[in-house]
């Protein structure tokens, strides 16, 4: 509760001839509260026209405190008859410049002067105002606002299962109950709220935010106010921004530690040792901030210096973690603070606009470990939000891991790298360019490619590329394979277009196929009417293994002999066991000899299946047994 502090020389609270309140106690509603409680009994309450002008200015700019102050004056008018005091207005209305410079003390000076001239008692909650008044021998009541927590009406709408409460004038209160991914939207009261009730709750919320250590008005704009009050993030909107008064309050329903997410050992190691450019993505309400909070506490427990950048500040974190509100500073100020204070990790909660993304990028390039929270409906959208804001080649240096949160759990994890290659779907070698490859972190499978095409940056989902051939191309590929078998033992043909193909043949037989000065291949191209690009078969298998993202796949060369199918692999796999797959089905396990060669007999059924796969040049895969 507020308490009166009357230092030596000030008038005692009680019977007062003339009470002159300043703006601070009017906004807080302290005058009517103390009159009702009987702590002060004024014969007259004199309000300076400067107070009215300041409140009017605030109300005209749709600031909530302006409306709160005007409501307090209305209450004093109603109380004047009941408690037998007069409500008077005095002084000269200040000029516009004085109102604009109210924070510099212009309005306070006018109110002090009125108290001095009328032999009144000044009432204030402003410590500086009180000290100046005492210095001028003006009787003063200083109301010290204690940092105490009180129950407010909004809290009565919450129970243990409530995620958010939605209050709107002329509508019955509603709430989301449940957990992310499994919630219901239900009415929690039968009677619709009036505009006056919603306004009163708004006033109560803002007053409470001003007196609690865990409460503050984060953002105040014409038409809206964002308040953080303990665990509640509260958004208040009013006309003309919205078509009615509305309060939306959100509260985290569950606090989780990083261990509760059951992360894989691979991801846990990445977070601990390597990931310093993390994006935490997900749709609204999916649990992004809850994961970010768990990550911040995890780093703090590892004896790391952790700070957060938030707008608004709504993460519930221990006192050891400093939380900065970018809404109360500039990106440059946050940049300077973080570089000078040198945190090990910084959590950037809710990146929304270009300035946020650019600040994230700048801090990452400066070497600060960052985890940013962004809204995205799927994992790749989180990366695309950087496209156009940051140079493409810099993105992998800024982001190395994307953690997508769905229904409160880690749904998918992506990793980013930069390489120079021919993008998927293109075939000409001179089309090679820098490409940002996005892989599934757990499997290593290639999922997306980002690269410049003309003047545009494109994001291509690799899985959606048309890998299947048309019936005409399939027929052409078969015909070409049959023709090439006149020159080589096996060939794999891949149609790049209707008039161009890539031919994969055993490396030792490439020279025979091309012929002296390229005569053989030129004759074949002229006869078939198709351009042919000859590549070693081992390169095709290595590329296929890489595209599947399976680190265990081994590049090999296979030759069919009279009695055996011989496999040759890199010598580093000598004396190790490998598995052989045909068309994705496991066939057998073999042991690699010390020279990197192993053979499989063609006498049994398995040998015949493998020999057929080698002959066709497709569907054969060799992996290392882990």
Buried (B, 14 or more C-beta within 10 A) or exposed (E): EBEBBBEEEBBEBEEBEBBBBBBBBBBBBBBBBBBEEEBBBBEBBBBBBBBBBBBBBBBEEBBBBBBBBBBBBEBBEEBBEEBEBEBEEBBEBBEEEBBEEBEEBBBBBBBBBBBBEBEBBBBBBBEEBBEBBBEEEBBBBBBEBEEEEEEBEBBEBBEEEBBBBBBBBEBEBBBBBBBBEEBEEEEBEEEEBEBEBBBBBBBBBBBBBBBBEEBBBBBBEEBBBBBBBBBBBBBBBBEEEBEEBBBBBBBBBEEBEBEBBEBEEEBBEBBEEEBBBBBBBBBEBBBBBBBBBBBBBBBBEEEEBBBBBBBBBBBBBEEEBBBBBBEBBEBEEBBEBBBEEEBBBBBBBBBEEEBBBBBBBBBBEEEBBBBBBBBBEBBBBBBBBBBEBBEBEBBBBBBBBBBBBBBBBBBBBBBBEBEEBBBBBBBEEEEEEBBBBBBBBBEBBBBBBBBEEEEEBEBBEBEEEEEEBEEEBEEBBEEBBEBBEEBBBBBBBBBBEEEBBBBBBBEEBBEEBBBEEEEBBEEBBEEBEBEBBBBBBBEBBBBBBBBBBBEBBBBBBBBBEEEBBBBBBEEEBBEEEBBBBBEEEEBBEBEBBEEBBBBBEBEEEBBEBBBBBBBBBBBBBBBBEE
